[in-house]
Amino acid sequence: MNDKYEQQVTEIEHQKWWNKKLAIFESEYYRFMDQYANLQEMLQSTNGVIYSAETVSDPSKTVIMKKIWKDRVATFHDFPDGRECPNEIWYHLKAQKASPKLIIPLLDWFEFEEFYLAVMPKIDDAQDLFQLLQQHGPLSEDRAKKIFRQLVKVCDDLQQNGICHRDIKDENVLIDKHDRIYLIDFGTTMDYDSSYSDLVGTECFFSPEYFDRGFFRPEELTVWSLGAVLYMLLVRCWRFDRQTQSWHRATSDERHLSASAIQLIDQVLNPIPEDRATIAAIANAEWLSTSAN
């Protein structure tokens, strides 16, 4: 009898919870329809679907939306207004607060029954670093410095606020026509911890200690990832062997680089994590101390 009563109470509580969720979904639907129109799919990937949309109040203003499927979200956070916030949006908001000038702004987000929508501005003439390097090949050292300084700054801002992005790479850095960057994609972001052993992010950019020891520490991972982006900016290629799970350099790729650039590469891509440069050391490196045009 008690078991049956407890089951009835549980069912009643669940129905109350579900009614609240339905009210949120309905409210979100009307809020969305009041603000956005002409939703157009741009691309699909394993991380979600990307759309463009017009702002109702100003049809000339275009936004970008990312759909995040609920069944692919591992961690949720309770938002004060009753919505469940997925990890990606939660850390996007935290990162934006930590480094507002270098994080792609999150303008709004919506919770629906099966998915979330994250709303971001459309940056005119922006592309990611992967696309930039596909078009222009290796960049001049002066241009690479301008870009890399910003990336070091945003990583330092996140570290100072206890946030580890965990997937710094060329495809997660947008760059506009003025070479201003915006860090994107916070699907693997977490609070700073002593170490991580889960397989998330992009394997070819994992720091080598993951394959040797089975884990990596946040700053050591971030510095290695910074080094990977720096190397691609200056050299373009990234020689990662998936069979041996290792990255290797070829001196022929680096013949055009200055001695101070090679010195910094040596420091940030040191395979021994304890000897790898820190983010603070990168910011004060000789290569970055000279002005970029």
Secondary structure, 3 states (H helix, E strand, C coil): CHHHHHHHHHHHHHHHHHHHHHHHHHHHHHHHHHHEEEEEEEEEECCEEEEEEEECCEEEEEEEEEEEEHHHCCCEEECCCCCEEEHHHHHHHHHHHHCCCCECCCCEEEECCCEEEEEEECCCCCEEHHHHHHHHCCCCHHHHHHHHHHHHHHHHHHHHCCEECCCCCHHHEEECCCCCEEECCCCCCEECCCCECCCCCCHHHCCCHHHHHCCECHHHHHHHHHHHHHHHHHHCCCCEECCCCEECCCHHHHCCCCHHHHHHHHHHCCCCHHHCCCHHHHHCCHHHHCCCC
